[in-house]
């Protein structure tokens, strides 16, 4: 998916979508438990890419069933070699299960390779590269593609697998990578919020990546932004980013604010004489209230 970096370390990797002709495998499965030519519920189906050659349908089923009821799993195979082509489809019982699996299983590693999940019903034109590609530098060796995805998906929809450049011989991280968003609003927010922030105890640097085959020109130019704004395939409402990091109601002033104190456990003995009861627990009968507390 990605081209090797130039010595400068910030050349933009070339992006690629699903293999050509992948949708014919989505609409019709030649043979299977569901019968010949069965049409899937595309809204509840996930496209799973970057599969290792050792991944089979039973393993993919075991992985995805942890996110919800699975109706069908299909990994297309080459007719001559009978080897699968590195991608497959998982149909869930409902659309909510598919959306949950995309947010939870994206970048999970199978046999050392991070997989990517996308809605199978999404048109590839909707996730076309608009140039909102950022360079992330000074990465710790412990940062992998999954952590990079979980961190930056909070700012917007990531259209391709985040890429960490690695040594071809050892597989160790070279300390930088790339993340591509579906809009410049998301990439601007990510650069503003994450540049200089600590990730695995190291301050990272975030800036727009240098275009490949260019003389130092970076993405995010006014021309690119104008083309993206006038793109006829641009969605009027951007997809919601990953918000699984939040807890509690955003309208509350703080976590747990406004909630009543938890009740005392059953059978809890009253506090010793002279010791005020825990907050929210009424004093036992015959015991005066603590000083400053109304009777």
Residue pairs with C-beta under 8 A, 6 or more apart in sequence:
1 13
1 14
1 15
1 16
1 50
1 160
1 161
1 163
2 13
2 14
2 15
2 163
2 165
2 178
3 11
3 13
3 14
3 212
4 165
5 11
5 13
5 165
5 174
5 176
8 210
9 137
9 174
9 176
10 135
10 137
10 176
10 207
10 209
10 210
11 209
11 210
11 211
11 212
12 133
12 135
12 178
12 209
12 210
12 211
12 212
12 219
13 163
13 178
13 212
14 212
15 129
15 133
15 159
15 160
15 180
16 160
17 124
17 127
17 160
18 47
18 49
18 87
18 118
18 124
19 85
19 86
19 87
22 47
22 87
25 74
25 76
25 89
26 40
26 42
26 45
26 47
26 89
26 120
27 39
27 40
28 37
28 38
28 39
29 37
29 38
29 40
29 72
29 74
30 36
32 38
32 72
32 74
33 72
34 71
34 72
40 72
40 89
40 91
40 120
41 71
41 91
41 95
42 120
42 121
43 95
43 98
43 119
43 121
44 71
44 91
44 92
44 93
44 94
44 95
44 97
44 98
45 89
45 90
45 91
45 92
45 98
45 119
45 120
45 121
46 64
46 89
46 90
46 91
46 92
46 98
46 101
46 102
46 117
46 118
46 119
46 120
47 87
47 88
47 89
47 117
47 118
47 119
47 120
48 60
48 87
48 88
48 89
48 90
48 115
48 116
48 117
49 86
49 87
49 115
49 116
49 117
49 118
49 161
50 86
50 87
50 113
50 114
50 115
50 116
50 161
51 60
51 75
51 84
51 86
51 87
51 88
51 110
51 113
51 115
52 110
52 111
52 112
52 113
53 83
53 84
53 86
54 110
54 111
55 75
55 84
55 88
55 110
55 111
56 75
56 84
57 73
57 74
57 75
57 88
59 110
60 73
60 75
60 88
60 90
61 70
61 73
61 90
63 105
63 108
63 110
64 70
64 73
64 90
64 92
64 101
64 105
67 92
67 97
67 100
67 101
67 104
67 105
68 92
68 93
68 94
68 96
68 97
68 98
68 100
68 101
69 92
69 93
69 94
69 97
70 90
70 91
70 92
70 93
71 91
71 92
71 93
72 89
72 90
72 91
73 88
73 89
73 90
73 91
74 88
74 89
75 84
75 87
75 88
75 89
76 84
76 85
76 87
76 88
77 83
77 84
77 85
78 84
78 85
89 120
90 98
90 101
92 98
92 101
98 119
99 119
101 117
102 117
102 118
102 119
103 242
103 244
105 115
105 117
106 115
106 116
106 117
106 146
106 149
106 153
107 114
107 115
107 116
107 144
107 145
107 146
107 148
107 149
107 150
107 161
107 162
108 114
108 115
108 146
109 115
109 144
109 146
114 144
114 145
114 146
114 161
116 160
116 161
118 127
123 233
125 233
126 182
126 233
126 235
127 157
127 159
127 160
127 182
128 159
128 231
128 233
129 159
129 160
129 180
130 182
130 183
130 184
130 224
130 227
130 228
130 231
131 184
131 219
131 220
131 221
131 224
131 227
131 228
132 180
132 181
132 182
132 183
132 184
132 186
132 187
132 219
132 220
132 228
133 178
133 179
133 180
133 181
133 187
133 208
133 209
133 219
134 178
134 179
134 180
134 181
134 187
134 190
134 191
134 206
134 207
134 208
134 209
134 219
135 176
135 177
135 178
135 205
135 206
135 207
135 208
135 209
135 210
136 148
136 152
136 176
136 177
136 178
136 179
136 194
136 204
136 205
136 206
137 175
137 176
137 204
137 205
137 206
137 207
138 175
138 176
138 202
138 203
138 204
138 205
139 148
139 164
139 173
139 175
139 176
139 177
139 199
139 200
139 202
139 204
140 199
140 200
140 201
140 202
141 172
141 173
141 175
142 200
143 164
143 173
143 177
143 199
143 200
144 164
144 173
145 161
145 162
145 163
145 164
145 177
147 199
147 200
148 162
148 164
148 177
148 179
149 158
149 161
149 162
150 242
151 194
151 199
152 158
152 162
152 179
152 181
152 190
152 194
153 241
153 242
154 241
154 242
154 243
154 245
155 181
155 186
155 187
155 189
155 190
155 193
155 241
156 181
156 182
156 183
156 185
156 186
156 187
156 189
156 190
156 238
156 239
156 241
157 181
157 182
157 183
157 186
157 238
157 239
157 241
158 179
158 180
158 181
158 182
159 180
159 181
159 182
160 180
162 177
162 178
162 179
162 180
163 177
163 178
164 173
164 174
164 176
164 177
165 173
165 174
165 176
165 177
165 178
166 172
166 173
166 174
167 174
178 209
179 190
181 187
181 190
182 238
182 239
183 228
183 238
184 220
184 224
184 225
184 228
185 238
186 238
186 241
187 208
187 220
188 220
190 206
191 206
191 207
191 208
194 204
194 206
195 204
195 205
195 206
195 207
196 203
196 204
196 205
197 203
197 204
198 204
207 218
208 218
208 219
208 220
209 218
209 219
210 216
210 217
210 218
210 219
211 217
211 218
211 219
228 234
247 255
248 255
248 256
252 258
260 280
261 279
261 280
262 280
263 280
264 278
264 280
264 281
270 277
270 284
270 287
271 277
271 278
273 287
276 283
276 290
276 293
277 283
277 284
283 289
283 290
288 295
289 295
